[in-house]
């Protein structure tokens, strides 16, 4: 069994961003030379998420609106966590969206359903952030 590990780094320009990282993960799979196995992709920050969904701008807007209704950024005073940083909402958004995804690999390709793509969701950005890609298999 082979193992591959790489960190992907992103310069996040806004507080919240959804970034399609499928091409970067695909590149990792090619570098790994693994043709049958599993890919783990996980956020390395407690205020970020990795998830699978459709790459459609209307859906991305809907996700943002939905998350903001569930865990609004403001007023900051609504959260006991806020004090040193005003990012309690980002922690809650990450809890809702999840930390990681696992994707099966068959014949050197990611086993995706129609329209599935891997996204990095940042909820407390404006700085450099990273994602871990770990691939195991043959």
C-alpha positions, 0 to 999 in steps of 0.5 A: 500500500502506498501513501501520499500527503500534501498541504494545499495553501490558499490566500483567502482574500475575503472573510468568507469564500467557497473555492473549488479545489477539485483540480488541485486534488486531482493533481495530487492524485496524479502525483501520488500514482495511486489508482485504487484507494481513498482520498481524504481532504480536510480543512486544517483550520477550525473555522473552515470546511471541506465539502462536496457539492455542485459548482453553481454560483446560484447554489453558492449564494444560497449556501451563504444565505442559509449559513448566515441565517443559521449562524449570523456573523453579527451582532458579535455580542450574541456569542460568548466565544467572541472576545479575542476574535469575532469569529464564533459564527465561523466555528458554527458554520464549519460545524454545519458544513463539516471538516472533511470529505473522503473520495474513492479512487478507482482506475486512477480517477475520483469516483464522483457522481454527476456534478460533484466537486470538492470545495474549501469553505472559508468562514473566517478568512483574510489570511493564508489557510491550508487543506490536507490531502492524504491518499492511500491505496495501490 
